[in-house]
Amino acid sequence: MRNDCRIDTEIWGRFNTRDLDALISWFANRQHGAVGRWQLLAAGAGARAIDHRVARGQLLPVHHGVYAVGHRNLSRLGRWMAAILACGPGALLSHCSAAALWGMRPSAATRIDVTIHGGPRKRAGIVVHRGALPSDEITEHQGIPVTTVSRTLLDLASQIGAQALECALREADVLRLTDDHGLEDLLARYPRKRGAKAIRAALTELQAGQGRTKRELEARFKSLLFAENLPRPEFNATLELDGTTIEPDCLWRKQRLIVELDSHAYHRTRAAFEADRERDRILTRAGYRVIRVTWKQLDRPKPVFADLRALLN
């Protein structure tokens, strides 16, 4: 995935030297209202033509060499993009700003976190972090080049306290934010990185009392289920659907009802997340109702088992 806001060489071919305004509009629509001078120059625009549009107020300076197009009231996404453009090709949103973009943690900070491999060490209003990130730690979200969810959490762990980090991890779980490489993969890759120890401690704390293993979650659910005197399901039964073998955790075959017991997913990868969604789709198409139950939900079991009772009647 492209992450450095570069232009393709053929882009300028869509325009001609009299269509600079169209090129500026193209970038603005793609980049939340912001455009970098270096992008326009790379596309073949002349410096004098750019300066002329700055002078007449079409391009309004936001950072050195970065402009808002038409007006200064950039959205938050636009301000993030402008900061990335100010740091040049290869820059991306990271740390607290990336966490805010992903929705894992709100941020009222006026300074924006950007990670770059090379380039300026200082930019007004920008916190510049330097480092070369592998391609599998870089992605794009809402059109913004950004560190992946797992990399964002790892970077965040070096900047915030334990309680705030636990909240960010919970929110990432609630939002079902996943990557091709999960947190455990990154911890194995960077065992001594600043923040790694804090991430491990936060995961341990969150898992304590929340079902460390799937087996513990199953045992707790069975105990509560039997106490409710509900019909007993088949545990770890087998279904053959559309050539796919599926083993639901709890199956009420006659009622075509399934309960899947979900342990916390901080370690999960996008592949595992997608596999679960595919299973649910196959089961729904076959006429099964699927309920996912977590350890935390079993802290208040009455609503869970009231729903099950209603569905089984």
VEXPA-65646 format. One record per residue (C-alpha): residue number from 1; x, y, z. Coordinates in pm, 1 decimal. Layout:
<rs>
<r resi="NUM" x="X" y="Y" z="Z"/>
...
</rs>
This chain:
<rs>
<r resi="1" x="0.0" y="0.0" z="0.0"/>
<r resi="2" x="126.2" y="346.1" z="-83.4"/>
<r resi="3" x="198.3" y="543.0" z="227.1"/>
<r resi="4" x="409.5" y="840.8" z="126.9"/>
<r resi="5" x="172.3" y="1067.7" z="-66.4"/>
<r resi="6" x="391.8" y="1044.0" z="-374.9"/>
<r resi="7" x="239.5" y="1115.2" z="-713.0"/>
<r resi="8" x="238.3" y="874.0" z="-1002.0"/>
<r resi="9" x="435.0" y="993.2" z="-1302.7"/>
<r resi="10" x="129.0" y="954.4" z="-1520.6"/>
<r resi="11" x="-82.7" y="1189.5" z="-1306.9"/>
<r resi="12" x="59.1" y="1497.3" z="-1471.4"/>
<r resi="13" x="-28.2" y="1338.6" z="-1803.3"/>
<r resi="14" x="-394.6" y="1380.9" z="-1713.6"/>
<r resi="15" x="-340.2" y="1754.2" z="-1708.8"/>
<r resi="16" x="-140.4" y="2004.3" z="-1907.6"/>
<r resi="17" x="52.5" y="2310.3" z="-1801.5"/>
<r resi="18" x="-265.5" y="2518.5" z="-1817.0"/>
<r resi="19" x="-446.1" y="2274.3" z="-1586.6"/>
<r resi="20" x="-249.9" y="2339.6" z="-1267.3"/>
<r resi="21" x="-573.6" y="2436.6" z="-1094.2"/>
<r resi="22" x="-721.2" y="2098.9" z="-1186.8"/>
<r resi="23" x="-412.2" y="1924.2" z="-1046.0"/>
<r resi="24" x="-434.8" y="2123.5" z="-722.3"/>
<r resi="25" x="-801.8" y="2029.1" z="-695.0"/>
<r resi="26" x="-716.0" y="1663.2" z="-756.9"/>
<r resi="27" x="-466.3" y="1661.0" z="-470.2"/>
<r resi="28" x="-700.2" y="1854.5" z="-239.0"/>
<r resi="29" x="-983.2" y="1606.4" z="-295.1"/>
<r resi="30" x="-749.4" y="1316.8" z="-226.2"/>
<r resi="31" x="-570.9" y="1468.4" z="74.2"/>
<r resi="32" x="-842.6" y="1628.9" z="283.8"/>
<r resi="33" x="-786.5" y="1976.1" z="141.1"/>
<r resi="34" x="-404.6" y="1987.2" z="170.1"/>
<r resi="35" x="-128.8" y="1979.5" z="-89.7"/>
<r resi="36" x="250.9" y="1984.2" z="-71.1"/>
<r resi="37" x="461.7" y="2214.1" z="-283.3"/>
<r resi="38" x="699.5" y="1924.4" z="-346.2"/>
<r resi="39" x="410.5" y="1724.0" z="-489.9"/>
<r resi="40" x="317.2" y="1997.2" z="-736.2"/>
<r resi="41" x="678.8" y="2047.4" z="-841.3"/>
<r resi="42" x="723.5" y="1672.6" z="-889.2"/>
<r resi="43" x="414.3" y="1673.5" z="-1110.6"/>
<r resi="44" x="572.2" y="1931.0" z="-1336.3"/>
<r resi="45" x="419.8" y="2254.2" z="-1204.1"/>
<r resi="46" x="639.0" y="2562.9" z="-1216.3"/>
<r resi="47" x="752.2" y="2737.6" z="-898.2"/>
<r resi="48" x="630.2" y="3074.8" z="-1028.9"/>
<r resi="49" x="285.9" y="2933.3" z="-1105.1"/>
<r resi="50" x="262.3" y="2796.2" z="-750.7"/>
<r resi="51" x="381.0" y="3127.5" z="-600.7"/>
<r resi="52" x="121.4" y="3312.4" z="-809.3"/>
<r resi="53" x="-157.2" y="3103.5" z="-655.0"/>
<r resi="54" x="-15.8" y="3160.4" z="-308.5"/>
<r resi="55" x="-13.6" y="3536.0" z="-372.0"/>
<r resi="56" x="-375.2" y="3542.0" z="-482.0"/>
<r resi="57" x="-489.6" y="3327.5" z="-187.0"/>
<r resi="58" x="-578.3" y="3008.3" z="-369.4"/>
<r resi="59" x="-302.2" y="2825.1" z="-181.4"/>
<r resi="60" x="-283.6" y="2919.0" z="187.2"/>
<r resi="61" x="33.0" y="2823.4" z="379.6"/>
<r resi="62" x="-22.9" y="2584.0" z="669.2"/>
<r resi="63" x="335.3" y="2461.8" z="714.6"/>
<r resi="64" x="649.8" y="2548.3" z="522.2"/>
<r resi="65" x="579.2" y="2424.5" z="168.6"/>
<r resi="66" x="231.6" y="2289.3" z="252.6"/>
<r resi="67" x="-92.7" y="2461.8" z="161.2"/>
<r resi="68" x="-461.1" y="2445.0" z="238.5"/>
<r resi="69" x="-658.1" y="2481.5" z="-82.2"/>
<r resi="70" x="-912.3" y="2764.5" z="-92.2"/>
<r resi="71" x="-954.3" y="2816.1" z="282.1"/>
<r resi="72" x="-761.8" y="2761.9" z="605.6"/>
<r resi="73" x="-1034.3" y="2569.9" z="787.2"/>
<r resi="74" x="-887.9" y="2225.3" z="742.7"/>
<r resi="75" x="-1063.9" y="1935.8" z="914.1"/>
<r resi="76" x="-875.4" y="1732.8" z="1169.9"/>
<r resi="77" x="-792.9" y="1483.6" z="897.4"/>
<r resi="78" x="-669.6" y="1772.2" z="684.8"/>
<r resi="79" x="-443.4" y="1899.2" z="963.8"/>
<r resi="80" x="-298.2" y="1551.2" z="1008.7"/>
<r resi="81" x="-238.1" y="1520.9" z="635.3"/>
<r resi="82" x="-78.2" y="1865.6" z="620.0"/>
<r resi="83" x="165.4" y="1766.1" z="896.3"/>
<r resi="84" x="257.8" y="1450.1" z="705.6"/>
<r resi="85" x="313.6" y="1647.5" z="385.8"/>
<r resi="86" x="530.5" y="1895.9" z="576.3"/>
<r resi="87" x="768.3" y="1613.0" z="663.2"/>
<r resi="88" x="804.6" y="1498.3" z="303.2"/>
<r resi="89" x="777.5" y="1166.2" z="118.4"/>
<r resi="90" x="755.5" y="858.2" z="337.6"/>
<r resi="91" x="615.4" y="1038.0" z="643.1"/>
<r resi="92" x="319.9" y="892.2" z="829.5"/>
<r resi="93" x="101.6" y="960.1" z="1131.3"/>
<r resi="94" x="211.8" y="774.6" z="1446.5"/>
<r resi="95" x="204.7" y="751.8" z="1826.6"/>
<r resi="96" x="-74.4" y="950.5" z="1999.3"/>
<r resi="97" x="-198.9" y="1106.6" z="1675.9"/>
<r resi="98" x="-226.2" y="764.9" z="1511.2"/>
<r resi="99" x="-416.3" y="630.8" z="1814.0"/>
<r resi="100" x="-662.3" y="918.9" z="1776.3"/>
<r resi="101" x="-705.8" y="845.7" z="1404.4"/>
<r resi="102" x="-776.9" y="479.1" z="1476.4"/>
<r resi="103" x="-1025.1" y="581.0" z="1747.4"/>
<r resi="104" x="-835.8" y="394.5" z="2020.4"/>
<r resi="105" x="-764.6" y="698.6" z="2233.3"/>
<r resi="106" x="-887.0" y="1057.7" z="2213.7"/>
<r resi="107" x="-625.4" y="1328.7" z="2193.3"/>
<r resi="108" x="-656.3" y="1702.2" z="2248.3"/>
<r resi="109" x="-288.0" y="1757.7" z="2170.8"/>
<r resi="110" x="-216.2" y="2048.5" z="1939.6"/>
<r resi="111" x="111.5" y="1896.1" z="1821.6"/>
<r resi="112" x="92.9" y="1611.4" z="1571.6"/>
<r resi="113" x="306.4" y="1295.0" z="1586.5"/>
<r resi="114" x="472.3" y="1202.3" z="1257.2"/>
<r resi="115" x="729.4" y="929.8" z="1193.0"/>
<r resi="116" x="984.6" y="972.9" z="914.0"/>
<r resi="117" x="1286.2" y="778.3" z="791.4"/>
<r resi="118" x="1479.3" y="1087.5" z="690.2"/>
<r resi="119" x="1414.8" y="1455.6" z="646.1"/>
<r resi="120" x="1357.5" y="1749.6" z="879.0"/>
<r resi="121" x="1418.1" y="1698.5" z="1248.0"/>
<r resi="122" x="1195.3" y="1986.8" z="1348.7"/>
<r resi="123" x="870.0" y="2128.9" z="1221.5"/>
<r resi="124" x="652.2" y="2378.9" z="1405.7"/>
<r resi="125" x="352.4" y="2207.1" z="1560.8"/>
<r resi="126" x="483.9" y="1860.1" z="1474.8"/>
<r resi="127" x="655.4" y="1600.8" z="1692.8"/>
<r resi="128" x="898.9" y="1428.3" z="1457.3"/>
<r resi="129" x="988.9" y="1065.2" z="1534.1"/>
<r resi="130" x="1267.1" y="912.6" z="1327.3"/>
<r resi="131" x="1281.6" y="551.1" z="1222.1"/>
<r resi="132" x="1254.1" y="319.5" z="922.6"/>
<r resi="133" x="945.4" y="100.8" z="957.9"/>
<r resi="134" x="890.4" y="-227.1" z="770.7"/>
<r resi="135" x="610.5" y="-218.6" z="515.6"/>
<r resi="136" x="392.0" y="-448.1" z="729.0"/>
<r resi="137" x="386.0" y="-181.6" z="1005.2"/>
<r resi="138" x="254.1" y="85.2" z="768.1"/>
<r resi="139" x="-96.5" y="121.3" z="629.9"/>
<r resi="140" x="-356.6" y="381.5" z="537.3"/>
<r resi="141" x="-674.3" y="473.2" z="722.5"/>
<r resi="142" x="-928.8" y="726.6" z="598.8"/>
<r resi="143" x="-679.6" y="826.8" z="333.1"/>
<r resi="144" x="-406.7" y="903.1" z="590.9"/>
<r resi="145" x="-70.3" y="719.7" z="586.7"/>
<r resi="146" x="-43.2" y="578.2" z="938.4"/>
<r resi="147" x="122.8" y="311.4" z="1151.5"/>
<r resi="148" x="-73.9" y="-12.5" z="1182.3"/>
<r resi="149" x="-290.4" y="-70.2" z="1488.4"/>
<r resi="150" x="-34.8" y="-296.6" z="1656.6"/>
<r resi="151" x="257.9" y="-64.6" z="1581.8"/>
<r resi="152" x="53.4" y="230.7" z="1705.8"/>
<r resi="153" x="-14.2" y="52.5" z="2034.8"/>
<r resi="154" x="351.8" y="-38.1" z="2073.3"/>
<r resi="155" x="458.1" y="323.7" z="2013.4"/>
<r resi="156" x="181.5" y="450.6" z="2240.7"/>
<r resi="157" x="301.8" y="228.7" z="2524.5"/>
<r resi="158" x="618.4" y="435.9" z="2554.9"/>
<r resi="159" x="422.7" y="760.2" z="2595.3"/>
<r resi="160" x="128.2" y="697.1" z="2827.1"/>
<r resi="161" x="63.0" y="540.2" z="3165.4"/>
<r resi="162" x="-48.8" y="185.3" z="3238.5"/>
<r resi="163" x="-416.6" y="266.4" z="3294.4"/>
<r resi="164" x="-441.7" y="473.4" z="2976.1"/>
<r resi="165" x="-269.1" y="195.9" z="2781.7"/>
<r resi="166" x="-516.6" y="-61.7" z="2911.4"/>
<r resi="167" x="-802.0" y="163.9" z="2799.3"/>
<r resi="168" x="-650.3" y="191.5" z="2450.3"/>
<r resi="169" x="-614.5" y="-186.6" z="2429.4"/>
<r resi="170" x="-975.3" y="-234.7" z="2536.2"/>
<r resi="171" x="-1095.7" y="17.6" z="2281.6"/>
<r resi="172" x="-897.1" y="-149.8" z="2003.9"/>
<r resi="173" x="-1063.0" y="-477.7" z="2100.7"/>
<r resi="174" x="-1410.8" y="-324.4" z="2107.9"/>
<r resi="175" x="-1354.9" y="-167.3" z="1765.3"/>
<r resi="176" x="-1225.2" y="-500.8" z="1632.4"/>
<r resi="177" x="-911.5" y="-334.8" z="1500.7"/>
<r resi="178" x="-680.0" y="-600.1" z="1362.2"/>
<r resi="179" x="-364.3" y="-626.3" z="1151.0"/>
<r resi="180" x="-195.1" y="-892.9" z="944.9"/>
<r resi="181" x="58.1" y="-899.3" z="1229.3"/>
<r resi="182" x="-79.0" y="-880.2" z="1583.3"/>
<r resi="183" x="78.1" y="-742.1" z="1897.9"/>
<r resi="184" x="239.7" y="-1073.8" z="1984.3"/>
<r resi="185" x="415.7" y="-1070.9" z="1646.8"/>
<r resi="186" x="552.9" y="-722.2" z="1711.5"/>
<r resi="187" x="659.8" y="-810.2" z="2066.0"/>
<r resi="188" x="855.5" y="-1103.0" z="1922.3"/>
<r resi="189" x="1008.4" y="-870.0" z="1662.9"/>
<r resi="190" x="1098.8" y="-599.8" z="1916.9"/>
<r resi="191" x="1142.9" y="-777.0" z="2251.2"/>
<r resi="192" x="1346.8" y="-491.9" z="2402.6"/>
<r resi="193" x="1182.3" y="-195.5" z="2236.3"/>
<r resi="194" x="1074.7" y="86.7" z="2462.7"/>
<r resi="195" x="709.2" y="19.8" z="2539.4"/>
<r resi="196" x="727.7" y="-358.8" z="2493.9"/>
<r resi="197" x="745.2" y="-421.3" z="2868.8"/>
<r resi="198" x="447.3" y="-192.7" z="2927.9"/>
<r resi="199" x="243.2" y="-371.6" z="2659.6"/>
<r resi="200" x="315.6" y="-711.6" z="2814.6"/>
<r resi="201" x="218.2" y="-587.3" z="3158.9"/>
<r resi="202" x="-104.3" y="-431.4" z="3026.9"/>
<r resi="203" x="-201.6" y="-750.0" z="2844.2"/>
<r resi="204" x="-136.4" y="-956.3" z="3155.5"/>
<r resi="205" x="-346.0" y="-721.2" z="3365.6"/>
<r resi="206" x="-632.8" y="-724.4" z="3119.9"/>
<r resi="207" x="-631.2" y="-1099.9" z="3087.0"/>
<r resi="208" x="-628.0" y="-1148.8" z="3464.0"/>
<r resi="209" x="-983.7" y="-1219.0" z="3569.0"/>
<r resi="210" x="-1102.1" y="-1214.4" z="3207.2"/>
<r resi="211" x="-1036.2" y="-1573.5" z="3111.4"/>
<r resi="212" x="-674.6" y="-1648.6" z="3038.5"/>
<r resi="213" x="-762.0" y="-1938.9" z="2812.8"/>
<r resi="214" x="-1050.3" y="-2058.6" z="2603.2"/>
<r resi="215" x="-1077.0" y="-2364.0" z="2831.3"/>
<r resi="216" x="-1137.9" y="-2144.8" z="3136.2"/>
<r resi="217" x="-1404.0" y="-1950.0" z="2949.3"/>
<r resi="218" x="-1579.1" y="-2271.4" z="2842.9"/>
<r resi="219" x="-1575.7" y="-2404.4" z="3200.2"/>
<r resi="220" x="-1725.5" y="-2083.4" z="3334.8"/>
<r resi="221" x="-1996.3" y="-2074.5" z="3070.1"/>
<r resi="222" x="-2091.0" y="-2438.9" z="3131.3"/>
<r resi="223" x="-2118.8" y="-2381.4" z="3505.2"/>
<r resi="224" x="-2349.4" y="-2083.6" z="3460.5"/>
<r resi="225" x="-2548.4" y="-2255.8" z="3187.3"/>
<r resi="226" x="-2620.0" y="-2563.8" z="3398.5"/>
<r resi="227" x="-2722.0" y="-2345.5" z="3692.7"/>
<r resi="228" x="-2982.7" y="-2179.0" z="3469.0"/>
<r resi="229" x="-3140.8" y="-2518.5" z="3396.4"/>
<r resi="230" x="-3146.0" y="-2453.7" z="3022.5"/>
<r resi="231" x="-3146.0" y="-2731.1" z="2761.1"/>
<r resi="232" x="-2797.5" y="-2869.8" z="2728.6"/>
<r resi="233" x="-2620.9" y="-2801.3" z="2401.2"/>
<r resi="234" x="-2371.2" y="-3011.7" z="2213.8"/>
<r resi="235" x="-2023.0" y="-2889.5" z="2298.2"/>
<r resi="236" x="-1766.0" y="-2874.7" z="2017.5"/>
<r resi="237" x="-2002.1" y="-3047.1" z="1776.7"/>
<r resi="238" x="-1933.3" y="-3073.1" z="1404.1"/>
<r resi="239" x="-2134.0" y="-2923.1" z="1119.4"/>
<r resi="240" x="-2071.4" y="-2979.4" z="748.6"/>
<r resi="241" x="-2193.6" y="-2672.8" z="558.2"/>
<r resi="242" x="-2113.9" y="-2586.1" z="196.3"/>
<r resi="243" x="-1816.8" y="-2816.6" z="201.6"/>
<r resi="244" x="-1681.0" y="-2646.8" z="513.0"/>
<r resi="245" x="-1639.5" y="-2822.4" z="848.6"/>
<r resi="246" x="-1738.1" y="-2595.8" z="1136.0"/>
<r resi="247" x="-1703.7" y="-2681.1" z="1504.9"/>
<r resi="248" x="-1920.2" y="-2441.7" z="1707.3"/>
<r resi="249" x="-1846.8" y="-2410.9" z="2076.5"/>
<r resi="250" x="-2208.7" y="-2472.3" z="2180.7"/>
<r resi="251" x="-2479.9" y="-2600.6" z="1946.0"/>
<r resi="252" x="-2851.8" y="-2637.6" z="2002.1"/>
<r resi="253" x="-2914.8" y="-2832.3" z="1683.1"/>
<r resi="254" x="-3295.7" y="-2838.8" z="1691.1"/>
<r resi="255" x="-3321.6" y="-2464.6" z="1756.6"/>
<r resi="256" x="-3034.6" y="-2393.4" z="1512.4"/>
<r resi="257" x="-2870.1" y="-2177.2" z="1776.7"/>
<r resi="258" x="-2495.2" y="-2145.0" z="1832.0"/>
<r resi="259" x="-2292.1" y="-1976.8" z="2104.4"/>
<r resi="260" x="-1931.0" y="-1892.0" z="2027.0"/>
<r resi="261" x="-1711.9" y="-1814.8" z="2327.7"/>
<r resi="262" x="-1475.3" y="-1529.8" z="2247.3"/>
<r resi="263" x="-1162.7" y="-1480.8" z="2453.0"/>
<r resi="264" x="-994.2" y="-1143.1" z="2427.7"/>
<r resi="265" x="-843.6" y="-1078.2" z="2087.4"/>
<r resi="266" x="-544.2" y="-852.3" z="2148.9"/>
<r resi="267" x="-315.0" y="-1118.5" z="2006.7"/>
<r resi="268" x="-535.1" y="-1197.1" z="1709.1"/>
<r resi="269" x="-444.2" y="-1123.7" z="1349.1"/>
<r resi="270" x="-661.8" y="-999.6" z="1068.0"/>
<r resi="271" x="-662.0" y="-1349.9" z="917.4"/>
<r resi="272" x="-821.1" y="-1492.5" z="1233.9"/>
<r resi="273" x="-1073.5" y="-1209.9" z="1246.4"/>
<r resi="274" x="-1170.6" y="-1265.6" z="882.3"/>
<r resi="275" x="-1201.8" y="-1641.4" z="938.4"/>
<r resi="276" x="-1450.3" y="-1580.6" z="1222.8"/>
<r resi="277" x="-1656.6" y="-1348.1" z="1004.5"/>
<r resi="278" x="-1661.0" y="-1605.8" z="724.6"/>
<r resi="279" x="-1781.4" y="-1874.4" z="967.0"/>
<r resi="280" x="-2060.7" y="-1648.5" z="1087.7"/>
<r resi="281" x="-2168.5" y="-1577.2" z="731.2"/>
<r resi="282" x="-2181.0" y="-1947.7" z="638.3"/>
<r resi="283" x="-2379.2" y="-2028.8" z="952.6"/>
<r resi="284" x="-2624.8" y="-1743.4" z="899.0"/>
<r resi="285" x="-2682.1" y="-1848.6" z="538.8"/>
<r resi="286" x="-2756.8" y="-2202.0" z="663.1"/>
<r resi="287" x="-3020.6" y="-2065.7" z="902.2"/>
<r resi="288" x="-2822.9" y="-2069.8" z="1226.8"/>
<r resi="289" x="-2828.6" y="-1786.1" z="1478.1"/>
<r resi="290" x="-2485.6" y="-1708.9" z="1623.0"/>
<r resi="291" x="-2428.7" y="-1537.8" z="1957.9"/>
<r resi="292" x="-2079.1" y="-1442.5" z="2069.7"/>
<r resi="293" x="-2019.8" y="-1439.1" z="2445.7"/>
<r resi="294" x="-1714.1" y="-1297.3" z="2622.3"/>
<r resi="295" x="-1575.9" y="-1342.1" z="2971.6"/>
<r resi="296" x="-1670.7" y="-986.8" z="3060.3"/>
<r resi="297" x="-2033.1" y="-1049.4" z="2961.1"/>
<r resi="298" x="-2038.9" y="-1342.0" z="3201.6"/>
<r resi="299" x="-1962.7" y="-1102.7" z="3486.4"/>
<r resi="300" x="-2330.8" y="-1006.7" z="3444.7"/>
<r resi="301" x="-2476.0" y="-1335.8" z="3321.1"/>
<r resi="302" x="-2849.1" y="-1267.9" z="3365.7"/>
<r resi="303" x="-2898.1" y="-1071.3" z="3039.7"/>
<r resi="304" x="-2696.0" y="-1331.8" z="2846.8"/>
<r resi="305" x="-2900.2" y="-1626.6" z="2969.8"/>
<r resi="306" x="-3229.3" y="-1437.6" z="2944.7"/>
<r resi="307" x="-3153.5" y="-1390.9" z="2574.0"/>
<r resi="308" x="-3062.2" y="-1757.9" z="2538.1"/>
<r resi="309" x="-3380.4" y="-1867.8" z="2712.6"/>
<r resi="310" x="-3590.9" y="-1654.6" z="2478.4"/>
<r resi="311" x="-3416.0" y="-1790.0" z="2170.3"/>
<r resi="312" x="-3446.0" y="-2150.7" z="2283.7"/>
<r resi="313" x="-3822.0" y="-2128.9" z="2352.3"/>
</rs>
